[in-house]
Amino acid sequence: LKDDLWANYQQYRLQRFDTNVQQADGVITILGKYNIDTTACQATLTTISGRRSELEAALSARDQEKLKTVNAELKTLWQQFRKDVKDAVRGHYGKGAAGNPAALTSSGLGTLTV
């Protein structure tokens, strides 16, 4: 039972990671359509994507400490990605409505989950 539950969790966690990366890539694509500089966003997303193998290794080894560390790092990186997106939009449109964090959240840009 324990092995089956862990395998299920591992599969879910990796799928969730992949979905988050795909959603973030979609945000970058949309911003690019509006000629918004996404250099910082892309750099952060590349770093996040590079952590997938660490996440997978920690899950496969059932290494709770490593998993805790990787999850903490990913949480920080996702926060940085959201900040990069907000900063890119603010930089493009200024401090008007697009610079309003509430506007970004209501548009879905602030809702990526870890």
N, C-alpha and C positions, 0 to 999 in steps of 0.2 A: 504494500500500500504506500509506504513512505517513498519508495523509488518511483512509483507511478505518479504520485503527487509532485515530487521534485521535477520529474521529466516534463510534466504539464506546466509547471511554473517556469521552467527554463525556456520552453517553447514560447509561452506567452510573453515572457520578458524580452526575448530577442525579437519577436514580432512587433511588440510595442516600440522597441528601439527603432526598428526599421521603418515603422509607420511615422514616428516622430521625425526621422530624418527626411522621409519623403515629403511630409507636410512642410518642413522647413525649406526644403528645396523648392517647393511650390511657391512659398512666400518670396523667396529670392527671385524666382522667375517673374512673378507678378511685379515686384519692385523694378526689375530690369526693364519691363515693358514701359515703365514710366520714366526711364532714364535716371533712376535713383541709383547712386553709387552703392553697390552691395559688396565691395571689397572686404570690409571688416566682417560682414555677415558670412560671406563665403569662407573666409579664413577660419572663423570659429566653427562653422559647420564641418569643415574639413577635419579639424581637430576632434570634434565630436565623433565623426564617422570613423576616425582612426582608433577610437577607444572600443569599438565593437568587439575586436578580437580579445581584448582584456576582459570585457564583460562576459563573453562566451567562455573563456578559459576559467574564470572564477565560478561561473555557473556549473560548468562541466566537472570541475574539481570539488564542487560543493564547499568552496572555501569562503566561509562566512565573513572573515575579516577582510579578505581581498574584495569580496562583493560589496561590503560596506564602504571600503575606500573608493572603489570604482563608481559606485552610486553617488557618493559625495562629490567626486570630481565631475561627474556628468551633471549633477544638479547645478553646480557652479557654472559649468560651460553653457547649459541651457539658459541660465539667467543672463549670462553674457550675450548669448545670441539674441535674446529678446531685447536687451539694451542696445545692441548693435542695430537691430531693426528700427527701434524707436529713434535712435540717433540719426540713422540714414534718412528716415522720413522727415524728421525735424530739419536736418541739414538741407534737404531738398525744398521743402515748403516753408521753412521758417518756423516761428513759434505760434502760428495760428492754430486752427482747429486740428490740423494734422499733427501738431506737436503736443496735443493734449493726450496724455496717457489713457484717459477714459475712452477717447475716440479710437485709439489703437486697439484697446481691449474689446470694444463693441464690434470692431471690424473682424475680430478673430485673430489678430496678430499677436495678442498677448496671452493666448490660451494653450500654447503647446505644453504638453505634460511630459514629465520625466518617466 
